[in-house]
Amino acid sequence: MNILMYSHDTYGLGHIRRTMALAQNMLDKDHRILILTGSPIVGRFDFPKGIDFVRIPGMIKQSNEIYVPHSIAIDPSQALAIRQNIILATAQTFKPDLFLVDKAPLGLKMEITATLLWLRDHSPKTKVVLGLRDIMDSPESTIQEWQERKVYEVFEQLYSEIWVYGCREIFDAVAEYAIPERIEDKIHFTGYIPRAVPRLRNRPTIRRQMGLVNGEKFVLVTTGGGGDGYKVIDTYLSMLEDSPRLDIKSMIVTGPMLSAELFDQLAARARKLKIRIVKFHRKMERIILAADCVVSMGGYNTMCEIICAARPALIIPRSKPRTEQIMRSRIFAQRGMLEFIPWETVNCAEMRENLLTILENPARYIQCMHDFPMTAFEVINERVCQGKPGNAGAASCGSDPMWMPDYYQDAPAV
């Protein structure tokens, strides 16, 4: 079975990390998995045999609508044209039985539209699936965006299924985002995506290997890709600078997207506090498991890692450009799983108070994480089996989609 996965990767690490986790789960001796990605750091990941990637030119998100080339000095339209052609040619050559798209129904700036139309018209047995995280954005902004961009029609005409990597009882995307009944049968809530965290019984060994002894309190600060995490790290370092008697050990993983200038500023301060600071760590799951508390933002992947490791967390979720992090943090906090401080109000004193509260009584947070629905792998494997050659439920076929002459008048031709 040929599985083609698309991850546009224009900001942070979330998309490629989620895609990698899903790819490793779907891998077996009969599956060949190819990942289309624009991530500039995809080569840092360890790819097992059976999984490979096609690197399309990277684009950086400057705002919700503006994207520019990551490295090469060419016009954005040229970079997009190159990406579109590579994506289409890969699909035509690889002939996937399953095409799994992460988050963006038509890709970055509609770059996979031609590929979706080609698969619909020339490979009707291909199962075309859109994967969505548990929460996209506020209901108001999501509904408005989906209506303006005819996304509901895209769901209906170009996708076989839509997998929501969340739990309907926790956040009902169908109801909250007003998904029409005619599409609801395509929606499958998979539960959250588990991460390959070492077994809890290995935690003492991992802590010893890290030089943690005698019950020392260890706090990990991580901000995902790092492109917007400076404020969290800056506040944490300021808290320690203001509280020299605070008896905790720390490690900071800034994320590779943090600028060199800002990293150097933070690193100089961290060295004075005898704190290890790195941009990227291949074994984040081990570091998270070793932590007594994780200070982070509210991104989907980091939250899944924290819950799988059953680690107490202090979350500082951003609320712009989308509200999904603050929404997720509120929902999880209401379930007793974490503490959070809104991005706009975070300060040293409040961070210190919340951190001490967590470290004094971690058990109550850990208890609330038990039985959390980390079922995505099981559900997805079942869906993939149903999509093997001969079993695929294709997207709707027919004439050119009704939405093409309207909002998507500039979509690339097939």
Summary of the structure (lengths in Angstrom):
residues: 414
radius of gyration: 21.7
end to end distance: 24.8
largest distance: 70.0
contacts: 1352
relative contact order: 0.14
helix: 41%
strand: 16%
